[in-house]
Amino acid sequence: MGRMEIFTGQERRRFWSDEQKLSILAEAFDGTRSVADVARQHELIPQQIYTWRRQFRAKGLVAVSDEAASFFPVTIVPEVEADVEEPSRKARSRPSRIEIRCKGGRILKITADMDSDLLQVLIRTVEEA
């Protein structure tokens, strides 16, 4: 016997008037919400909204200037030369880091100046977990 599929429920294909489509397009591109949010609200996929926009542009009903570029003010400042000695001083002031591999594949990353008693308790706790 061949395969048979039975579809139940309402047909999902809907028909939108041009006025409804233009209203949804205005909502989607007014800058307050994303196209995905508007599509979700109207139970559409975002690509459908972009398709409508392309179709209306071809008819001359939607202006191309809807996607006008926007610019932000930029100030160019001269580059400041970094002090070569400063990073090495900072590196010396930071304590060394140690990586300890425990049973079970867990890794502890600690500073070299950690108290040894605290370190023993920490390792024991991690290995027992």
N, C-alpha and C positions, 0 to 999 in steps of 0.2 A: 504494500500500500504506500502511496506517495505521502509526502509531508503536507500538512494542512495547517494554516495559521488562521486564527480567528481574532479579529480586533474588536474590542468592545469599547464603549465610551464615546465621547464626543470627538468629532473631527477637529484637529488642532489648526487646520488651515483657516485663517481669518482674513477678511478683506477690510482694508483701511481706506477711508476716503482721503483725497488729497489734503483736505483741511486738517484731518486727524494727523496725517503724516507730517505736515508742516508744523503743527503744534508740538508734536513729539520732537521734531528736529530743533525747534526753538528752545525747548526745554533742555535738550541734550547739549547744545552748544552755547548756552547763555553764560557759561563760566562758573556757575554756582555748584554744579554737580558733575560727576563723571558720566560719560556715555554709558558705561556698564551699569551704573545705578539707575539711570533713566530706563534703560532696556529692561532691567530686572523688574522695575515698577510696572511696566507695560507688558510683561511676559514676552519679551522679544530677546533675540540675541543681538549683541552690539553690532555685528556685521550687517544686520538688516537696516539699522539706522544709517550706517555709512553708505549702504547701497541706495537707500532713498535719497540721501544727500547728493550722491553722484548723479542719480536720475534727474533730480530737480535742477541741478546745475546745468545739465545738458539741455533742459528745457528753458533755462534762463530764469527760473523762479527762485533760486537761492543764489545769493551773491557769493562770488569767490572770495571776497574780502572777509568772510567769516573767520578765516584762519590767519588774520593779519599777524605779522610777527611783532613781538613785544621785546623791548630792550631794557636793560637795567643799567643804571649809571655805573661806570667803572672809573676808578682813579688809579693811575699808575704811579707807584712810589719807587724811588731809587732803591736798589738792592743794598742791604746793610751787610758789611763784611763781618763774618762771625769770628769771634775770638778763638784762636786755635787751641789755647791752653785750657779754656773753660770746660770743654767736654771731658778732657782727661781728668780734671779735678772732680767732676761729678762722678765719673766712673770709679774713681778711687774711694769716694765717700759711700757708694752703695755697697752693701754687704754682698758677698758671693752667694750664688744660688747653687744648691745641690739637688740632684735628682736621685731618688731612691726607688728601686723597683722591688715591690713586695710580692708575696705569694699571691697567686690568683691574677697576676698581671696588672695589679694596680700600681700607680706611680705617685709618689709623694714628691712635691717640689717645695723645698724649704730654703730658708736662708742659712748660711754657714754658722751664724752666731746663735742658733737656737739652743736653748738649754737642753743638755743631754738627757736629763730625767724626763722632761716633757716629750722629747723625741722618742724615747723608749715607749712611753705610754701611747703615743700617737701611732707608732709602727705596730704595736701589739693590737690596738683597736682596729686598725685598717686590715690587718691580716686575719682577724677573727670575724670580720664583717662578711 
